[in-house]
């Protein structure tokens, strides 16, 4: 049985190791800057032991995952004595396998294995791995090994080139992190009519879930709804006037998002080019609030 080790006992490493162990992989060793984190990691996995250094993980395992914060990956890679026959894998989204060059030079195979998922806690992360997509980068035979891992985890994979990884990760940030920002902007607007953030969040969540469901079941662009999808310049104008009075700092964001939405509405086919041009003029001109 192939022995697997982890350097880094954070949320991603903990979740991935537990799922791999459940799938029959032998997770044998873990090291972390925090001995308490490593000990807790090891207790959760039968046959795993917490060791004192990354080097000890490298000596105990054939496949080693570096699941430290991204900035620490090159430090770990250059600080361990690797050897041929090993596979060294990081879980960064934006970085390519180039940051593992010291391991490659030592004769080890190198790869990247990034879960396209949001991991706010270890329990949530473990439950979310199945069905997620992993972005993989490696040469054969490690590439096939990583694809086999995704299948065992009940997940999917996409293969990325080194040059693709930063844009791939940028897209993930826009879809995940900036969604939180948009919801924060929305709940802040509710505070202007005295609805506190927790209550606003509860009220908006069904709308958010409905939107996600529509993206999944109907797809883009057909899932788009709202005033831009209808070509409703009157409502857009009301929004601009209201924001100008109560939340002027949000105006530029509303305008920019609206302009990015018009091509989606055109692709849906519910508006024509003159309607698109009217909305574009309205959203582009800061002095034009009334159509």
Helices and strands as residue ranges (DSSP letters): E 3-7, H 11-22, E 26-31, H 35-43, E 49-50, H 54-60, E 63-66, H 70-79, E 87-90, G 97-100, H 101-105, E 109-116, H 122-128, E 133-138, H 142-152, E 156-159, G 162-164, H 165-175, H 177-191, H 197-217, H 227-230, H 233-246, G 248-250, H 251-268, H 273-284
